[in-house]
Structure formats: C-alpha cells, structure tokens
Amino acid sequence: MKRRKVTGLLAAALAIVMSSSALAGCGEKEAASTGTSAQSASKEATKETSAENDAAEKKTETASADGDTLEDLDKDQGYVIGFTDNYDGNTLHQQQERYFQELADQMKELGIISDYTMTVANKDVATQVSQIENFIMMGCDAIIVDPTSATGLDGAIEEAKAAGIEVIVFNDGPVSSSDCYQLNVDCVTNFGYLTEWCCEKLGGKGNVLVVRGIAGTAYDDLAYQGITEALAKYPDMNIVGEVYGEWTSTTTQTQISAILPSLPKVDLVCGESGDAYGAAMAFESAGLEIPLIYGGNRGEFLNWWMKASEEDGYETISGVATPWFSAAALYLAIDILDGKEVPQYMYYPMDLITQDDLHKFEGIDNSEVATSEHDLAWVRSELETQDEVANKPDLVK
C-alpha cells in the first residue's frame, strides 16, 4: 500500500484547527488529532513547535481572508446534489447524515444548491447502484457516495462520469473506480496506531480478540490489515478470536458473548470503531475482567470509560475519522463543480482522544460521536492541498 507523507506543519495545523472547533453535542469540548499521514500516525505526528504553530495559524488566517467561507461560494449555479449512504445503522452514519443535511440546507438557503436528495442503501450493493442510476436520471450535478462495495459500484460510477456528473466517494472506500474523487480514511495507519499503542501498554504480550466491521467493505479490509500488521510486530500478541460487530455496540455484544465461553483470557480487544462499548458490556455481562479496549469516540464508550477510569483506574485510548467528513465531501463537491483544482485522492484525519483529554467530554450524549467540526477554509487548506499521486489507493484500476 502506498504511503503518504505529511509534514509536522500539517499535524500542527490540524491540532490548531481542531482545538478551536465545536464538538457536536458537547459545547466547547475538543478532540486531538493524529493528522492525516498514512506514513506517520506515530507520536511524531503530534509534536508541534512554536514555529509550526505560528505558520499554521497564518495559513488558516490567509485562507479565511481569501474568501473561503460558505457565504463566499457562488450562489448562481443551482446545483443538484445526490447523496447515498452505505447504511445508517450506527451513530457515526446517523451523525454524518445529519452533518450533510445541515450543510446542504444552509447551501440551499443561500442559493448555492437548488436541491438535494439523500438515500440509504442498507448495505446492499444493487440498491446503491440503483440509487446512483436514479441520481443520473434526475440530472444531479454531483453524487456523493459512502460505498457499499469496493468494486461493485464501478459501472454506475462510470455511467455517472459519462453523463458529465461528478462522483465523490468518502468514508467506507476506497473504491476501485478511477472515475471519481475519493476522500478516504487511512484505516491501515489509524488502526495500526491504536493497536500498537495498546500492545505497548500490555508490554507486547497477550491474547487478542479482533472485532471486524462489515464484511466486503474496503474499510473493513484495510482496518483489519492495520490491526494485523501492527500485531505482527509483537510475536507474543496472539489472536484468539474474531467476530463481525458491524461497527455497532449491539451486534458486537451479541457476537462476543457467543464466542467468549470458548476463549482463553482476553487481554486486548481490537475493533474498528462503534464496537468498543458493546465489547465492554459483553465481558461485564459474563462476569469477566474487562480487557484493554480502544474506543472509536462514541459517547457511550467515552461515558463508560470516564466511569471506569474514576472507579478502577481504567486507561485506554480512542480514535476515529469522525462523521464531519460528509460535510467535507459536500464542500469538495461544490469546489469541483465550481472548477477549483481538487486532488482526486485525499485522506481525512483521525481524531484522537487520550486519557488526558477524556475529561473534556463530560456530558457527551451516548448517541453522539466526539467530532471536530471544520469549515470550507479547513477543507481547502488541509484536504485540497494533498498529494493525489501519493494518495492514490492501490485498489484503483
């Protein structure tokens, strides 16, 4: 897999922007970031110098001064946007749909877009292909896709391109089509980082239960790759079981509860986000010691973690690429339609929550995902400046 280079300056800029952004459902709380690097999600990515901070602040100020706000977008185009989500069976997808709708409503009120349509494919590839084809017949100017499949949408995306429609894929990619823009998540690095952090905390020795996402998605494949590659660096970390939690607490709890009686003592649970609380509840319900579990920034897990930390000194880490990326995808779609230069392949950063950050999330609702919200200036300075050649997924034809 190709790796992308991201400088310390970008890591610093992300930390600055995220520290000032609003956390959905949590007032002034903020999340830290590991940065967008596919090569350096290590501790080095979070180091910042005063010079880098000053440069990042000037960069953001310059972007805003250049008219990079929602109100500055061209209001005479009347674009029509279609959005198809993979599914909405967990809090992250529900929240990303809300972010998309909120921004789309603002754009419609300002006249940037004339209309938009949201659909959900419910994890069915044929349904999503049909939805994309319907958007084509509707004459949409751009179609935003959270994909159900890495390869099954290629024909529909090709049809859209032939019709002159821009397609922007985000979150559950990458997809193999070269006929679209892609805003992906660097699952290999993100989940590798979380897994290595936990292995180090355990002294490099222990039994591991892996909780996967939805079978057949590129996101699951790459997250699993990140987890297993990290574990391979520690010969005494042994995978003793695997389940598919589908990125939800309820399914995860059910699946782990079914397999627990057959497992030896579990020291670490490695998931793909959305599953951490369900994993904790499975062990708790079985009357077993709760192992080290890293989180995916869900409110239910953060609230459990705060309580466990206070009562038992439980320590862990949490991170995920957060649901504001749906709004970022919409901003990108408008810039693409407006003729701005946008890289074809981009990566969205992970928000990282450490033990020291945990207190900032007191009061978060169980149904929320701790999220750094951004704006058009951030999209242009942190996403649209990325290197599309370095970011091109190996999967792309």
KEMIMI-82873 format. One record per residue (C-alpha): residue number from 1; residue in three letters; x, y, z. Coordinates in nm, 2 decimals, padded with zeros to 4 digits. Example, Ala and Ser with C-alpha at 12.3 -4.5 7.8 and 13.67 -1.06 7.14 Angstrom:
BEGIN
<1, Ala, <01.23, -00.45, 00.78>>;
<2, Ser, <01.37, -00.11, 00.71>>;
//
This chain:
BEGIN
<1, Met, <00.00, 00.00, 00.00>>;
<2, Lys, <00.13, 00.34, -00.09>>;
<3, Arg, <00.21, 00.57, 00.20>>;
<4, Arg, <00.16, 00.95, 00.21>>;
<5, Lys, <00.40, 01.20, 00.36>>;
<6, Val, <00.26, 01.47, 00.59>>;
<7, Thr, <00.48, 01.72, 00.75>>;
<8, Gly, <00.48, 01.83, 01.11>>;
<9, Leu, <00.33, 02.15, 00.99>>;
<10, Leu, <00.01, 01.98, 00.88>>;
<11, Ala, <-00.02, 01.79, 01.21>>;
<12, Ala, <00.02, 02.12, 01.39>>;
<13, Ala, <-00.24, 02.29, 01.17>>;
<14, Leu, <-00.49, 02.01, 01.23>>;
<15, Ala, <-00.43, 02.03, 01.60>>;
<16, Ile, <-00.48, 02.41, 01.60>>;
<17, Val, <-00.80, 02.40, 01.39>>;
<18, Met, <-00.95, 02.11, 01.59>>;
<19, Ser, <-00.87, 02.27, 01.92>>;
<20, Ser, <-01.09, 02.56, 01.82>>;
<21, Ser, <-01.37, 02.37, 01.66>>;
<22, Ala, <-01.70, 02.29, 01.81>>;
<23, Leu, <-01.76, 01.93, 01.93>>;
<24, Ala, <-02.10, 01.81, 01.82>>;
<25, Gly, <-02.33, 01.77, 02.12>>;
<26, Cys, <-02.06, 01.88, 02.36>>;
<27, Gly, <-02.03, 02.26, 02.37>>;
<28, Glu, <-01.67, 02.37, 02.38>>;
<29, Lys, <-01.51, 02.03, 02.41>>;
<30, Glu, <-01.25, 01.94, 02.15>>;
<31, Ala, <-01.07, 01.64, 02.01>>;
<32, Ala, <-00.70, 01.60, 01.93>>;
<33, Ser, <-00.58, 01.46, 01.60>>;
<34, Thr, <-00.32, 01.22, 01.48>>;
<35, Gly, <-00.31, 01.41, 01.15>>;
<36, Thr, <-00.38, 01.26, 00.80>>;
<37, Ser, <-00.05, 01.08, 00.75>>;
<38, Ala, <-00.05, 00.74, 00.60>>;
<39, Gln, <00.31, 00.71, 00.70>>;
<40, Ser, <00.33, 00.88, 01.03>>;
<41, Ala, <00.05, 00.82, 01.27>>;
<42, Ser, <00.32, 00.78, 01.53>>;
<43, Lys, <00.39, 01.01, 01.82>>;
<44, Glu, <00.59, 01.23, 01.59>>;
<45, Ala, <00.27, 01.33, 01.41>>;
<46, Thr, <00.15, 01.51, 01.72>>;
<47, Lys, <00.47, 01.70, 01.81>>;
<48, Glu, <00.45, 02.07, 01.74>>;
<49, Thr, <00.70, 02.35, 01.75>>;
<50, Ser, <00.62, 02.72, 01.81>>;
<51, Ala, <00.73, 02.80, 01.46>>;
<52, Glu, <00.50, 02.54, 01.31>>;
<53, Asn, <00.21, 02.67, 01.52>>;
<54, Asp, <00.27, 03.02, 01.40>>;
<55, Ala, <00.29, 02.91, 01.04>>;
<56, Ala, <-00.03, 02.70, 01.07>>;
<57, Glu, <-00.22, 02.99, 01.23>>;
<58, Lys, <-00.11, 03.22, 00.95>>;
<59, Lys, <-00.21, 02.96, 00.69>>;
<60, Thr, <-00.56, 02.94, 00.83>>;
<61, Glu, <-00.59, 03.32, 00.86>>;
<62, Thr, <-00.48, 03.36, 00.50>>;
<63, Ala, <-00.73, 03.10, 00.38>>;
<64, Ser, <-01.02, 03.28, 00.55>>;
<65, Ala, <-00.90, 03.62, 00.42>>;
<66, Asp, <-00.91, 03.48, 00.07>>;
<67, Gly, <-01.29, 03.43, 00.09>>;
<68, Asp, <-01.30, 03.07, 00.19>>;
<69, Thr, <-01.64, 03.08, 00.37>>;
<70, Leu, <-01.97, 02.93, 00.29>>;
<71, Glu, <-02.11, 03.27, 00.21>>;
<72, Asp, <-01.84, 03.34, -00.04>>;
<73, Leu, <-01.94, 03.04, -00.27>>;
<74, Asp, <-02.11, 03.12, -00.60>>;
<75, Lys, <-02.48, 03.14, -00.54>>;
<76, Asp, <-02.60, 03.14, -00.90>>;
<77, Gln, <-02.52, 02.78, -01.01>>;
<78, Gly, <-02.83, 02.60, -00.87>>;
<79, Tyr, <-02.65, 02.27, -00.83>>;
<80, Val, <-02.85, 01.95, -00.76>>;
<81, Ile, <-02.67, 01.70, -00.53>>;
<82, Gly, <-02.74, 01.33, -00.46>>;
<83, Phe, <-02.62, 01.15, -00.15>>;
<84, Thr, <-02.63, 00.77, -00.10>>;
<85, Asp, <-02.51, 00.64, 00.23>>;
<86, Asn, <-02.39, 00.28, 00.28>>;
<87, Tyr, <-02.63, 00.24, 00.57>>;
<88, Asp, <-02.74, 00.43, 00.88>>;
<89, Gly, <-02.73, 00.15, 01.14>>;
<90, Asn, <-02.48, 00.32, 01.38>>;
<91, Thr, <-02.43, 00.65, 01.54>>;
<92, Leu, <-02.15, 00.76, 01.31>>;
<93, His, <-02.35, 00.71, 00.99>>;
<94, Gln, <-02.65, 00.88, 01.15>>;
<95, Gln, <-02.44, 01.17, 01.25>>;
<96, Gln, <-02.27, 01.20, 00.91>>;
<97, Glu, <-02.61, 01.22, 00.75>>;
<98, Arg, <-02.71, 01.50, 00.99>>;
<99, Tyr, <-02.39, 01.69, 00.91>>;
<100, Phe, <-02.46, 01.65, 00.54>>;
<101, Gln, <-02.82, 01.76, 00.57>>;
<102, Glu, <-02.74, 02.06, 00.79>>;
<103, Leu, <-02.48, 02.19, 00.54>>;
<104, Ala, <-02.69, 02.11, 00.24>>;
<105, Asp, <-02.98, 02.31, 00.40>>;
<106, Gln, <-02.76, 02.61, 00.45>>;
<107, Met, <-02.63, 02.59, 00.09>>;
<108, Lys, <-02.99, 02.56, -00.04>>;
<109, Glu, <-03.10, 02.86, 00.17>>;
<110, Leu, <-02.80, 03.06, 00.03>>;
<111, Gly, <-02.88, 02.95, -00.33>>;
<112, Ile, <-02.55, 02.76, -00.37>>;
<113, Ile, <-02.75, 02.44, -00.45>>;
<114, Ser, <-03.11, 02.43, -00.57>>;
<115, Asp, <-03.19, 02.09, -00.43>>;
<116, Tyr, <-03.05, 01.77, -00.28>>;
<117, Thr, <-03.17, 01.41, -00.22>>;
<118, Met, <-03.05, 01.17, 00.05>>;
<119, Thr, <-03.09, 00.79, 00.03>>;
<120, Val, <-02.96, 00.49, 00.22>>;
<121, Ala, <-02.85, 00.16, 00.06>>;
<122, Asn, <-02.88, -00.05, 00.37>>;
<123, Lys, <-02.55, -00.24, 00.29>>;
<124, Asp, <-02.69, -00.36, -00.04>>;
<125, Val, <-02.47, -00.31, -00.35>>;
<126, Ala, <-02.76, -00.35, -00.60>>;
<127, Thr, <-02.97, -00.09, -00.41>>;
<128, Gln, <-02.69, 00.16, -00.42>>;
<129, Val, <-02.62, 00.10, -00.79>>;
<130, Ser, <-02.99, 00.17, -00.85>>;
<131, Gln, <-02.98, 00.49, -00.64>>;
<132, Ile, <-02.68, 00.62, -00.83>>;
<133, Glu, <-02.86, 00.54, -01.16>>;
<134, Asn, <-03.16, 00.73, -01.03>>;
<135, Phe, <-02.95, 01.03, -00.95>>;
<136, Ile, <-02.81, 01.02, -01.30>>;
<137, Met, <-03.17, 01.02, -01.44>>;
<138, Met, <-03.26, 01.31, -01.21>>;
<139, Gly, <-02.98, 01.51, -01.37>>;
<140, Cys, <-02.78, 01.56, -01.05>>;
<141, Asp, <-02.47, 01.77, -01.09>>;
<142, Ala, <-02.27, 01.57, -00.83>>;
<143, Ile, <-02.33, 01.24, -00.65>>;
<144, Ile, <-02.17, 01.18, -00.30>>;
<145, Val, <-02.13, 00.81, -00.21>>;
<146, Asp, <-02.05, 00.63, 00.11>>;
<147, Pro, <-01.99, 00.30, -00.07>>;
<148, Thr, <-02.13, -00.04, 00.00>>;
<149, Ser, <-01.86, -00.22, -00.20>>;
<150, Ala, <-01.50, -00.16, -00.31>>;
<151, Thr, <-01.56, -00.29, -00.66>>;
<152, Gly, <-01.94, -00.33, -00.72>>;
<153, Leu, <-02.01, 00.04, -00.79>>;
<154, Asp, <-01.76, 00.08, -01.08>>;
<155, Gly, <-02.02, 00.05, -01.35>>;
<156, Ala, <-02.26, 00.30, -01.20>>;
<157, Ile, <-01.98, 00.55, -01.13>>;
<158, Glu, <-01.86, 00.51, -01.50>>;
<159, Glu, <-02.22, 00.59, -01.61>>;
<160, Ala, <-02.23, 00.90, -01.40>>;
<161, Lys, <-01.90, 01.02, -01.54>>;
<162, Ala, <-02.02, 00.95, -01.90>>;
<163, Ala, <-02.32, 01.17, -01.82>>;
<164, Gly, <-02.10, 01.45, -01.70>>;
<165, Ile, <-02.17, 01.40, -01.33>>;
<166, Glu, <-01.90, 01.43, -01.07>>;
<167, Val, <-01.89, 01.15, -00.81>>;
<168, Ile, <-01.73, 01.19, -00.47>>;
<169, Val, <-01.67, 00.88, -00.27>>;
<170, Phe, <-01.60, 00.91, 00.11>>;
<171, Asn, <-01.56, 00.71, 00.43>>;
<172, Asp, <-01.61, 00.34, 00.35>>;
<173, Gly, <-01.39, 00.35, 00.05>>;
<174, Pro, <-01.16, 00.32, -00.13>>;
<175, Val, <-01.33, 00.20, -00.45>>;
<176, Ser, <-01.16, 00.06, -00.75>>;
<177, Ser, <-01.30, 00.31, -01.00>>;
<178, Ser, <-01.08, 00.58, -01.14>>;
<179, Asp, <-01.38, 00.78, -01.25>>;
<180, Cys, <-01.44, 00.95, -00.92>>;
<181, Tyr, <-01.29, 01.17, -00.65>>;
<182, Gln, <-01.22, 00.98, -00.32>>;
<183, Leu, <-01.20, 01.12, 00.03>>;
<184, Asn, <-01.07, 00.81, 00.21>>;
<185, Val, <-00.98, 00.71, 00.57>>;
<186, Asp, <-00.63, 00.58, 00.62>>;
<187, Cys, <-00.75, 00.27, 00.81>>;
<188, Val, <-00.42, 00.09, 00.79>>;
<189, Thr, <-00.24, 00.37, 00.98>>;
<190, Asn, <-00.52, 00.47, 01.21>>;
<191, Phe, <-00.60, 00.12, 01.34>>;
<192, Gly, <-00.23, 00.02, 01.33>>;
<193, Tyr, <-00.16, 00.32, 01.56>>;
<194, Leu, <-00.43, 00.23, 01.81>>;
<195, Thr, <-00.33, -00.13, 01.81>>;
<196, Glu, <00.04, -00.06, 01.87>>;
<197, Trp, <-00.04, 00.18, 02.15>>;
<198, Cys, <-00.23, -00.10, 02.32>>;
<199, Cys, <00.04, -00.36, 02.26>>;
<200, Glu, <00.30, -00.13, 02.41>>;
<201, Lys, <00.07, -00.07, 02.72>>;
<202, Leu, <00.05, -00.45, 02.76>>;
<203, Gly, <00.42, -00.50, 02.73>>;
<204, Gly, <00.39, -00.67, 02.40>>;
<205, Lys, <00.23, -00.99, 02.54>>;
<206, Gly, <-00.13, -01.10, 02.55>>;
<207, Asn, <-00.44, -01.26, 02.38>>;
<208, Val, <-00.63, -01.06, 02.13>>;
<209, Leu, <-00.99, -01.06, 02.02>>;
<210, Val, <-01.05, -00.88, 01.69>>;
<211, Val, <-01.39, -00.72, 01.62>>;
<212, Arg, <-01.43, -00.66, 01.25>>;
<213, Gly, <-01.68, -00.43, 01.07>>;
<214, Ile, <-01.90, -00.52, 00.77>>;
<215, Ala, <-01.77, -00.80, 00.55>>;
<216, Gly, <-01.69, -00.70, 00.20>>;
<217, Thr, <-01.62, -00.33, 00.26>>;
<218, Ala, <-01.28, -00.18, 00.18>>;
<219, Tyr, <-01.29, -00.01, 00.52>>;
<220, Asp, <-01.31, -00.34, 00.70>>;
<221, Asp, <-01.04, -00.50, 00.49>>;
<222, Leu, <-00.80, -00.21, 00.54>>;
<223, Ala, <-00.88, -00.17, 00.91>>;
<224, Tyr, <-00.81, -00.54, 00.96>>;
<225, Gln, <-00.49, -00.50, 00.77>>;
<226, Gly, <-00.38, -00.22, 01.00>>;
<227, Ile, <-00.47, -00.43, 01.31>>;
<228, Thr, <-00.30, -00.75, 01.20>>;
<229, Glu, <00.02, -00.57, 01.06>>;
<230, Ala, <00.06, -00.40, 01.40>>;
<231, Leu, <00.01, -00.72, 01.59>>;
<232, Ala, <00.26, -00.89, 01.38>>;
<233, Lys, <00.53, -00.66, 01.52>>;
<234, Tyr, <00.47, -00.83, 01.86>>;
<235, Pro, <00.53, -01.20, 01.85>>;
<236, Asp, <00.37, -01.26, 02.19>>;
<237, Met, <00.04, -01.09, 02.10>>;
<238, Asn, <-00.18, -01.38, 01.98>>;
<239, Ile, <-00.52, -01.35, 01.81>>;
<240, Val, <-00.75, -01.60, 01.98>>;
<241, Gly, <-01.08, -01.50, 01.82>>;
<242, Glu, <-01.25, -01.29, 01.56>>;
<243, Val, <-01.61, -01.17, 01.52>>;
<244, Tyr, <-01.80, -00.93, 01.30>>;
<245, Gly, <-01.96, -00.65, 01.50>>;
<246, Glu, <-02.07, -00.44, 01.20>>;
<247, Trp, <-01.95, -00.12, 01.38>>;
<248, Thr, <-02.23, -00.13, 01.63>>;
<249, Ser, <-02.25, -00.20, 02.00>>;
<250, Thr, <-02.55, -00.43, 02.00>>;
<251, Thr, <-02.41, -00.67, 01.73>>;
<252, Thr, <-02.07, -00.66, 01.89>>;
<253, Gln, <-02.20, -00.75, 02.23>>;
<254, Thr, <-02.41, -01.04, 02.09>>;
<255, Gln, <-02.12, -01.18, 01.88>>;
<256, Ile, <-01.86, -01.16, 02.16>>;
<257, Ser, <-02.10, -01.31, 02.41>>;
<258, Ala, <-02.14, -01.61, 02.19>>;
<259, Ile, <-01.77, -01.67, 02.15>>;
<260, Leu, <-01.65, -01.58, 02.50>>;
<261, Pro, <-01.70, -01.93, 02.66>>;
<262, Ser, <-01.47, -02.08, 02.40>>;
<263, Leu, <-01.18, -01.83, 02.45>>;
<264, Pro, <-00.89, -01.82, 02.69>>;
<265, Lys, <-00.84, -01.50, 02.89>>;
<266, Val, <-00.86, -01.20, 02.66>>;
<267, Asp, <-00.61, -00.91, 02.72>>;
<268, Leu, <-00.70, -00.68, 02.43>>;
<269, Val, <-00.99, -00.62, 02.21>>;
<270, Cys, <-00.91, -00.45, 01.87>>;
<271, Gly, <-01.21, -00.31, 01.69>>;
<272, Glu, <-01.29, -00.08, 01.40>>;
<273, Ser, <-01.49, 00.18, 01.59>>;
<274, Gly, <-01.85, 00.17, 01.70>>;
<275, Asp, <-01.79, -00.16, 01.88>>;
<276, Ala, <-01.59, -00.07, 02.20>>;
<277, Tyr, <-01.89, -00.03, 02.43>>;
<278, Gly, <-02.05, -00.35, 02.31>>;
<279, Ala, <-01.73, -00.53, 02.38>>;
<280, Ala, <-01.70, -00.39, 02.73>>;
<281, Met, <-02.06, -00.49, 02.80>>;
<282, Ala, <-02.01, -00.85, 02.67>>;
<283, Phe, <-01.72, -00.90, 02.92>>;
<284, Glu, <-01.91, -00.73, 03.20>>;
<285, Ser, <-02.23, -00.94, 03.14>>;
<286, Ala, <-02.02, -01.25, 03.15>>;
<287, Gly, <-01.87, -01.15, 03.48>>;
<288, Leu, <-01.52, -01.14, 03.34>>;
<289, Glu, <-01.24, -00.88, 03.38>>;
<290, Ile, <-01.28, -00.62, 03.11>>;
<291, Pro, <-00.96, -00.63, 02.89>>;
<292, Leu, <-00.79, -00.33, 02.73>>;
<293, Ile, <-01.02, -00.19, 02.46>>;
<294, Tyr, <-00.95, 00.11, 02.25>>;
<295, Gly, <-01.25, 00.32, 02.16>>;
<296, Gly, <-01.40, 00.49, 01.85>>;
<297, Asn, <-01.50, 00.82, 02.00>>;
<298, Arg, <-01.86, 00.71, 02.06>>;
<299, Gly, <-02.03, 00.88, 02.35>>;
<300, Glu, <-02.15, 00.56, 02.51>>;
<301, Phe, <-01.79, 00.43, 02.53>>;
<302, Leu, <-01.64, 00.76, 02.64>>;
<303, Asn, <-01.90, 00.78, 02.93>>;
<304, Trp, <-01.82, 00.42, 03.03>>;
<305, Trp, <-01.45, 00.49, 03.01>>;
<306, Met, <-01.49, 00.80, 03.23>>;
<307, Lys, <-01.67, 00.60, 03.50>>;
<308, Ala, <-01.43, 00.30, 03.48>>;
<309, Ser, <-01.14, 00.54, 03.50>>;
<310, Glu, <-01.27, 00.70, 03.81>>;
<311, Glu, <-01.37, 00.38, 03.98>>;
<312, Asp, <-01.10, 00.14, 03.87>>;
<313, Gly, <-00.82, 00.35, 03.71>>;
<314, Tyr, <-00.91, 00.21, 03.36>>;
<315, Glu, <-00.68, 00.36, 03.10>>;
<316, Thr, <-00.71, 00.34, 02.72>>;
<317, Ile, <-00.71, 00.55, 02.40>>;
<318, Ser, <-00.98, 00.63, 02.14>>;
<319, Gly, <-00.97, 00.74, 01.78>>;
<320, Val, <-01.17, 00.75, 01.46>>;
<321, Ala, <-01.21, 00.96, 01.14>>;
<322, Thr, <-01.52, 01.15, 01.25>>;
<323, Pro, <-01.85, 01.20, 01.07>>;
<324, Trp, <-01.79, 01.56, 00.97>>;
<325, Phe, <-01.63, 01.41, 00.66>>;
<326, Ser, <-01.98, 01.40, 00.50>>;
<327, Ala, <-01.98, 01.78, 00.51>>;
<328, Ala, <-01.63, 01.79, 00.38>>;
<329, Ala, <-01.74, 01.58, 00.09>>;
<330, Leu, <-02.02, 01.83, 00.01>>;
<331, Tyr, <-01.78, 02.12, 00.02>>;
<332, Leu, <-01.54, 01.93, -00.21>>;
<333, Ala, <-01.83, 01.86, -00.45>>;
<334, Ile, <-01.91, 02.23, -00.48>>;
<335, Asp, <-01.55, 02.33, -00.53>>;
<336, Ile, <-01.52, 02.06, -00.80>>;
<337, Leu, <-01.83, 02.18, -00.97>>;
<338, Asp, <-01.70, 02.54, -00.95>>;
<339, Gly, <-01.39, 02.44, -01.14>>;
<340, Lys, <-01.14, 02.46, -00.85>>;
<341, Glu, <-00.84, 02.24, -00.85>>;
<342, Val, <-00.91, 01.95, -00.62>>;
<343, Pro, <-00.69, 01.64, -00.59>>;
<344, Gln, <-00.86, 01.32, -00.70>>;
<345, Tyr, <-00.75, 01.12, -00.39>>;
<346, Met, <-00.75, 01.26, -00.04>>;
<347, Tyr, <-00.74, 01.14, 00.32>>;
<348, Tyr, <-00.95, 01.26, 00.61>>;
<349, Pro, <-00.77, 01.27, 00.96>>;
<350, Met, <-00.84, 01.07, 01.27>>;
<351, Asp, <-00.95, 01.25, 01.59>>;
<352, Leu, <-00.75, 01.10, 01.88>>;
<353, Ile, <-00.87, 01.11, 02.25>>;
<354, Thr, <-00.62, 01.02, 02.52>>;
<355, Gln, <-00.65, 00.97, 02.89>>;
<356, Asp, <-00.55, 01.33, 02.95>>;
<357, Asp, <-00.82, 01.45, 02.71>>;
<358, Leu, <-01.10, 01.24, 02.85>>;
<359, His, <-01.24, 01.49, 03.10>>;
<360, Lys, <-01.32, 01.73, 02.81>>;
<361, Phe, <-01.60, 01.50, 02.70>>;
<362, Glu, <-01.80, 01.50, 03.02>>;
<363, Gly, <-02.17, 01.53, 02.93>>;
<364, Ile, <-02.15, 01.39, 02.58>>;
<365, Asp, <-02.46, 01.21, 02.48>>;
<366, Asn, <-02.43, 00.83, 02.44>>;
<367, Ser, <-02.56, 00.86, 02.08>>;
<368, Glu, <-02.30, 01.12, 01.97>>;
<369, Val, <-01.96, 01.07, 01.82>>;
<370, Ala, <-01.70, 01.31, 01.95>>;
<371, Thr, <-01.63, 01.52, 01.65>>;
<372, Ser, <-01.41, 01.81, 01.54>>;
<373, Glu, <-01.62, 02.03, 01.31>>;
<374, His, <-01.44, 02.24, 01.04>>;
<375, Asp, <-01.53, 02.48, 00.76>>;
<376, Leu, <-01.45, 02.55, 00.40>>;
<377, Ala, <-01.12, 02.72, 00.48>>;
<378, Trp, <-01.01, 02.40, 00.65>>;
<379, Val, <-01.12, 02.18, 00.36>>;
<380, Arg, <-00.93, 02.39, 00.12>>;
<381, Ser, <-00.61, 02.42, 00.33>>;
<382, Glu, <-00.60, 02.06, 00.47>>;
<383, Leu, <-00.77, 01.84, 00.21>>;
<384, Glu, <-00.74, 02.02, -00.12>>;
<385, Thr, <-00.37, 02.07, -00.08>>;
<386, Gln, <-00.29, 01.69, -00.05>>;
<387, Asp, <-00.08, 01.49, -00.30>>;
<388, Glu, <-00.32, 01.29, -00.52>>;
<389, Val, <-00.04, 01.08, -00.66>>;
<390, Ala, <00.08, 00.97, -00.32>>;
<391, Asn, <-00.28, 00.92, -00.20>>;
<392, Lys, <-00.39, 00.70, -00.49>>;
<393, Pro, <-00.51, 00.37, -00.34>>;
<394, Asp, <-00.36, 00.05, -00.48>>;
<395, Leu, <-00.71, -00.07, -00.54>>;
<396, Val, <-00.78, 00.19, -00.81>>;
<397, Lys, <-00.76, 00.04, -01.16>>;
//
